[in-house]
């Protein structure tokens, strides 16, 4: 009897061990299956730029169907607890493990480094969008033409594939009509720089009458040469301090637009030192939109190609003035001009 009793106990123990082995195998299968499903669903919520993760199969994992696995869920507290633990600790779509409510709030980082981990297929596209690049635009402007340097400036602009804005003096137009046409036909803008460029005539009276008359006369002369009516003017020596509020009212009333500048190359001051012109450009250029004052001078011609190359390397695009795309650039910040 005792022998039979011992055999019965051993059989029960064997059955219990066998059942635990079976349940352990089922639990491992369920764990693997749930991890695969949850990870795939989590990754599926991300956009197309995210890393796609392929969960490895556990060694010795059985090939039970999902229906069979589902039918075993809930039969044993061990399995239910394991499933709950997995669901509460699965990684979120940022790659950081989450904790159940009330648990430790400290983030759990993934074991693997940010590179391509084993068992994963990585999309080569970036996961985050780069900020849009800021557009940087520069307007090259040349005063006091047309002159004997006009064609050399045009040649350099053509070679570099850029355009510019030329503010011409009315008294220089006669005999240089072909140069004015060349500037216009090459895609550059011909602006107005008064007839006389005389501070005494334009400003000393304190009235805008002579100023407006000179620009109106030059406007008509330019129109006869190129066939279009320019509206953009530049005041000799700049609009400050001579041009005040009443003066600006009259300019606006005459339907002119007026540009000063953001960068003064001071090329007029360095007839024998082109390198100092470049230093002025480098020192002053920093805005997203720059209007650079230059003149039709020999020293300007000698350094112009280098200026263009420098601005290109700084990320600037080169623009030419267009009336339908007018921007306000005057010292008084008068939006009417």
C-alpha positions in Angstrom: 0.0 0.0 0.0 2.7 2.4 0.9 4.5 1.7 -2.3 1.4 2.4 -4.3 0.9 5.6 -2.3 4.4 6.7 -3.1 3.9 5.9 -6.8 0.7 8.0 -6.7 2.4 11.0 -5.1 5.3 10.7 -7.6 2.7 10.6 -10.5 0.9 13.7 -9.1 4.2 15.5 -8.8 5.2 14.5 -12.4 1.8 15.7 -13.6 2.2 19.0 -11.7 5.7 19.5 -13.1 4.5 18.6 -16.6 1.6 21.1 -16.3 4.0 23.8 -15.1 6.3 23.1 -18.1 3.3 23.3 -20.4 2.1 26.5 -18.8 5.6 28.0 -18.9 5.9 27.2 -22.6 2.5 28.7 -23.2 3.4 31.8 -21.2 6.6 32.3 -23.2 4.6 31.9 -26.4 2.0 34.5 -25.3 4.7 36.9 -24.2 6.5 36.7 -27.5 3.3 37.1 -29.5 2.0 40.0 -27.4 5.4 41.8 -27.6 5.3 41.4 -31.4 1.7 42.7 -31.7 2.2 45.6 -29.4 5.5 46.7 -30.9 4.1 46.5 -34.5 1.0 48.5 -33.5 3.2 51.0 -31.7 5.5 51.5 -34.6 2.5 51.6 -37.0 1.3 54.8 -35.3 4.5 56.6 -36.3 5.0 58.3 -39.6 6.7 56.8 -42.5 10.1 58.3 -41.4 10.4 56.1 -38.3 12.3 53.0 -37.7 10.6 49.7 -38.4 11.2 47.1 -35.7 11.1 43.4 -36.4 10.7 41.4 -33.1 12.9 38.2 -33.0 11.2 34.9 -32.3 12.0 33.2 -29.0 14.2 30.2 -29.3 12.0 27.1 -29.3 8.8 29.1 -29.7 5.9 27.0 -30.7 4.0 27.7 -33.9 0.5 27.8 -32.3 -2.1 29.9 -34.1 -3.3 33.1 -32.6 -6.7 31.5 -31.9 -5.0 28.8 -29.8 -2.9 31.2 -27.9 -5.9 33.4 -27.2 -7.8 30.5 -25.9 -5.1 29.9 -23.3 -5.2 33.5 -21.9 -6.8 33.7 -18.6 -6.5 30.1 -17.6 -3.6 30.7 -15.2 -2.9 33.7 -13.0 0.8 33.5 -13.9 0.0 34.1 -17.6 -2.4 37.0 -16.9 0.1 38.7 -14.6 2.8 38.3 -17.2 0.6 39.8 -19.9 -0.4 42.8 -17.7 3.3 43.4 -16.9 4.2 43.4 -20.6 1.4 45.7 -21.6 2.3 48.2 -18.8 6.0 48.3 -19.6 6.1 48.2 -23.5 8.1 51.0 -25.1 6.2 54.0 -26.5 6.6 55.5 -30.0 9.5 57.6 -28.8 11.6 54.6 -27.8 11.3 55.2 -24.1 9.6 52.6 -21.9 6.4 53.8 -20.1 5.4 53.0 -16.5 2.0 52.1 -15.2 0.2 54.9 -13.3 1.5 55.3 -9.8 4.8 53.7 -10.7 8.3 55.1 -11.0 8.0 58.1 -13.3 11.7 58.0 -14.3 12.1 57.2 -18.0 13.7 53.9 -18.9 16.0 54.3 -21.9 16.4 51.5 -24.5 19.3 49.2 -24.1 20.6 49.8 -27.6 22.4 52.9 -28.7 20.8 55.2 -31.3 22.4 53.4 -34.2 21.0 50.5 -36.1 20.3 47.7 -33.6 20.4 44.0 -34.3 17.2 42.6 -35.7 16.0 46.0 -36.9 15.5 47.6 -40.3 16.2 51.4 -40.3 14.6 53.8 -42.7 17.4 56.1 -44.0 15.2 59.2 -43.9 15.5 61.5 -40.9 12.9 61.1 -38.1 12.6 64.8 -37.5 12.0 67.6 -39.9 14.7 70.2 -40.4 13.7 73.8 -39.9 13.2 75.7 -43.1 16.2 77.6 -44.3 16.0 81.3 -44.0 16.1 83.1 -47.4 19.0 85.5 -47.6 18.8 88.1 -50.4 21.3 90.8 -51.5 20.7 93.7 -53.8 23.9 95.0 -55.5 23.5 98.7 -56.4 25.8 101.0 -58.4 25.6 104.8 -58.3 26.8 107.6 -60.6 26.7 105.9 -64.0 26.7 105.5 -66.8 30.4 105.7 -67.0 33.5 104.2 -68.7 33.2 101.3 -66.1 29.6 100.4 -66.9 30.4 97.7 -69.4 33.1 96.1 -67.2 30.6 95.9 -64.4 28.0 94.3 -66.8 30.6 91.8 -67.9 31.3 90.6 -64.4 27.6 90.4 -63.5 27.0 88.3 -66.6 30.0 86.1 -65.9 28.7 85.5 -62.3 25.1 85.1 -63.5 23.7 87.9 -61.3 21.8 91.2 -61.8 22.0 94.6 -60.1 20.3 97.9 -59.8 21.9 101.0 -61.3 21.2 104.5 -60.1 22.2 106.8 -63.0 22.8 110.6 -63.1 20.8 112.4 -65.7 23.6 114.6 -66.8 25.6 111.5 -67.7 23.0 110.1 -70.1 23.8 112.0 -73.2 26.3 110.1 -75.4 25.9 107.0 -73.2 22.5 105.9 -74.3 23.9 102.5 -75.6 25.3 101.8 -72.2 21.9 102.5 -70.5 20.2 100.2 -73.0 22.8 97.5 -72.3 22.2 97.7 -68.6 18.4 97.4 -69.1 18.5 94.7 -71.8 20.8 92.5 -69.6 18.0 92.3 -67.0 19.2 95.0 -64.6 17.1 97.8 -63.3 17.8 101.4 -64.3 17.0 103.8 -61.4 17.2 107.5 -60.9 20.0 109.5 -59.1 19.0 113.1 -60.0 20.2 115.2 -62.9 22.9 117.2 -61.2 24.0 115.2 -58.1 24.5 118.6 -56.5 23.9 119.0 -52.8 23.5 122.8 -53.2 20.8 122.5 -55.9 18.9 119.6 -54.4 18.9 120.4 -50.7 20.1 123.9 -49.7 16.8 125.7 -50.4 15.1 123.4 -47.9 12.3 122.9 -50.5 11.6 119.7 -52.4 10.9 121.6 -55.6 14.3 121.3 -57.3 14.6 117.7 -56.1 11.3 116.7 -57.6 11.9 118.6 -60.8 15.3 116.9 -61.4 13.9 113.4 -60.9 10.9 114.0 -63.1 13.1 115.3 -65.9 15.5 112.3 -65.6 12.6 109.9 -65.5 11.5 111.2 -68.9 15.0 110.9 -70.4 15.4 107.3 -69.2 12.0 106.4 -70.6 13.0 107.6 -74.0 16.1 105.4 -73.9 14.7 102.1 -72.6 11.0 102.5 -73.2 9.9 102.0 -69.5 9.3 104.5 -66.7 11.6 104.0 -63.7 10.1 104.9 -60.3 12.9 104.0 -57.9 15.2 106.9 -56.9 18.3 107.3 -54.7 19.0 110.6 -53.1 22.6 111.8 -53.6 24.5 111.4 -50.3 21.6 109.5 -48.8 18.2 110.8 -47.5 19.4 111.9 -44.1 19.7 114.6 -42.8 18.5 116.7 -45.7 15.1 114.9 -46.4 12.6 115.4 -43.7 8.9 114.6 -43.3 7.5 117.3 -45.6 10.2 116.4 -48.2 9.2 112.8 -48.0 5.5 113.7 -48.4 6.4 115.4 -51.7 8.4 112.5 -52.9 5.6 110.1 -52.2 3.1 112.5 -53.8 5.2 112.4 -57.0 4.8 108.6 -57.0 8.5 107.9 -56.5 10.0 105.2 -54.4 13.3 105.9 -52.6 16.1 103.6 -51.6 19.0 104.3 -49.3 21.1 101.2 -48.3 21.9 98.8 -45.5 25.6 98.4 -46.3 28.0 101.2 -47.4 31.0 99.7 -49.2 32.8 103.0 -48.9 34.4 102.2 -52.3 34.6 105.9 -53.1 37.0 106.3 -50.1 39.4 103.6 -51.2 40.7 104.3 -54.7 43.9 102.4 -54.1 42.8 99.8 -51.6 40.2 97.4 -53.0 40.9 95.1 -50.1 39.4 97.6 -47.7 36.2 97.6 -49.7 36.0 93.9 -49.1 36.6 94.4 -45.4 33.7 96.8 -45.2 31.4 94.3 -46.9 32.4 91.5 -44.6 32.1 93.8 -41.5 28.6 95.1 -42.4 26.8 92.2 -44.0 24.7 90.2 -41.6 21.0 90.8 -42.3 18.7 88.5 -44.3 18.1 91.3 -46.8 20.9 93.6 -47.7 21.1 96.5 -50.1 24.8 97.3 -50.8 25.9 100.8 -52.0 28.7 100.8 -54.5 29.8 103.1 -57.3 31.0 102.8 -60.8 34.7 103.1 -59.9 37.9 101.4 -61.0 38.5 100.0 -57.5 35.0 98.6 -57.3 35.4 96.8 -60.6 38.6 95.2 -59.4 37.0 93.7 -56.3 33.4 93.1 -57.6 33.9 89.4 -58.5 35.4 88.6 -55.1 32.4 90.4 -53.4 30.0 88.3 -55.4 31.9 85.1 -54.5 31.9 86.0 -50.9 28.2 86.7 -50.7 27.4 83.5 -52.5 29.4 81.5 -50.0 27.5 83.3 -47.2 24.3 81.9 -48.7 22.9 85.0 -50.3 20.8 85.0 -53.5 21.2 88.0 -55.7 18.1 90.1 -56.6 17.3 93.0 -58.9 14.8 95.7 -58.0 11.3 95.1 -59.4 8.5 97.6 -58.9 5.9 94.9 -58.3 8.1 93.4 -55.6 9.1 96.6 -53.9 10.6 96.6 -50.4 11.0 99.7 -48.3 14.7 100.6 -47.7 15.1 104.1 -46.4 16.7 105.6 -43.3 13.5 107.1 -42.0 11.7 103.8 -42.3 8.9 105.5 -44.3 6.8 102.7 -45.6 5.3 104.9 -48.4 8.7 105.1 -50.1 
